Amino acid sequence: MDFRELKEKDGAYVAGTYNRFSADIYEGKGATLRSEDGKEYIDFGSGIAVNSFGVNDEAWKEAVIAQINKVQHASNNYYTRPQAELAELLCKRTGAGKVFFSNSGAEANECAIKTARKYSFDKYGEGRYHIVTLKNSFHGRTMATLTATGQDAMHKYFMPFLDGFTYAEPTFAGVKAECGNGTCAVMLELVQGEGGVNALPVDDVKKIEKFCKERDILLIIDEVQTGNGRTGSLYAYMQYGISPDIVTTAKGLAGGLPLGATMFFEKTQNTLTAGDHGSTFGGNPVSCAGAISVLSRIDDKLLLEVQGKSAYMRTYLGRMPNVAGVSGLGLMIGLELKNKNAREVAERCLERGLIVLTAKSRLRLLPPLTVSKAEMDAGLKILNEVLSE
Ligand SMILES: *Cc1c(COP(=O)(O)O)cnc(C)c1O
């Protein structure tokens, strides 16, 4: 089937919710992808920060296939080894006490929202259910996480949205101003991903943490995109030097398979009890086996490499024409452009064989953590050419 036929079929039968780029992804190795007709792309997207170790990673495939050869699904009515072992790994690496597994970022956040409200209900009774999120945030597409998302443009059509969410300016003063007696939690991304790759200042985040602790307001950190090595530490909160009450993650966790995790720290680890929450597919053993393979290789050596690659790319990006600024942390990179439209630049890059993403008015680069020097150079060369046009 040629690409034109594929596009027609997709257009005819797949719900039109995506503004897709004009390319199909068929196969690949590492950070090099190919479409069915053989056109090659350097991948600076990782499928939106999902393919942490690129595609076709041998160790990951081995782990996943070994589990497929045993059992692909068991339901959460029974015990499975990969789920328990992944939970242990996550707890040991983060200091969390318990983990709930789901299938996606939105679900991981949905669970965090429910947990925060129950924590408060158990301790303070009814009425203390308000959650403060940040303007320009992104927390998902379900009704609760869409409500939590602090972007007016997303709060249309689907009324009524949930009660009990307010949106703060992304500063300590902004968050403080939105918190009241009815507030049970503050939820934020340390680097806003979809919102334009904006890293929050450490100082503000530390003040928010202290403020929340003093009032028993839970601090929920949404690490769906920033997690699993993406920013140069295992989780971004670690380099901010804070202790959250709940951390959510998904995207890069299982190296390309659907998996969400909500990690509960000291205060929240016993909040959810039997019957409070659940998922049919959540913590699927194949996804968990993939995640164990990924997580156990995100060690200090790999994190140092991520930091080195980040510095290398940022140096070159900062010197490119029509770049007004480079934002983000680690291999989560935003590019503010001058005289250029980000979507158009991304389309030109694609034509020349480079996959890049956008976030609001910025270009967004999220290469696999294992991207090679040759792949970085090839991708940067194409981007430089496109920005020079
Ligand atoms: C992608 C993303 C989500 C939603 O994840 P899904 O897997 O698409 O549901 C939530 N929060 C953040 C910060 C994200 O980047």
PDBQT file of the ligand as one rigid body, heavy atoms in Angstrom, charges set to zero:
ROOT
HETATM    1  C1  LIG A 401       1.066  13.468  27.736  1.00  0.00    +0.000 C 
HETATM    2  C2  LIG A 401       0.781  14.023  29.058  1.00  0.00    +0.000 A 
HETATM    3  C3  LIG A 401      -0.355  13.623  29.788  1.00  0.00    +0.000 A 
HETATM    4  C4  LIG A 401      -1.396  12.694  29.220  1.00  0.00    +0.000 C 
HETATM    5  O1  LIG A 401      -0.894  11.439  28.949  1.00  0.00    +0.000 OA
HETATM    6  P1  LIG A 401      -1.752  10.394  28.056  1.00  0.00    +0.000 P 
HETATM    7  O2  LIG A 401      -0.928   9.145  28.106  1.00  0.00    +0.000 OA
HETATM    8  O3  LIG A 401      -1.852  10.984  26.685  1.00  0.00    +0.000 OA
HETATM    9  O4  LIG A 401      -3.065  10.246  28.697  1.00  0.00    +0.000 OA
HETATM   10  C5  LIG A 401      -0.517  14.133  31.064  1.00  0.00    +0.000 A 
HETATM   11  N1  LIG A 401       0.371  14.977  31.592  1.00  0.00    +0.000 NA
HETATM   12  C6  LIG A 401       1.463  15.380  30.933  1.00  0.00    +0.000 A 
HETATM   13  C7  LIG A 401       2.433  16.296  31.587  1.00  0.00    +0.000 C 
HETATM   14  C8  LIG A 401       1.709  14.929  29.634  1.00  0.00    +0.000 A 
HETATM   15  O5  LIG A 401       2.781  15.352  28.968  1.00  0.00    +0.000 OA
ENDROOT
TORSDOF 0
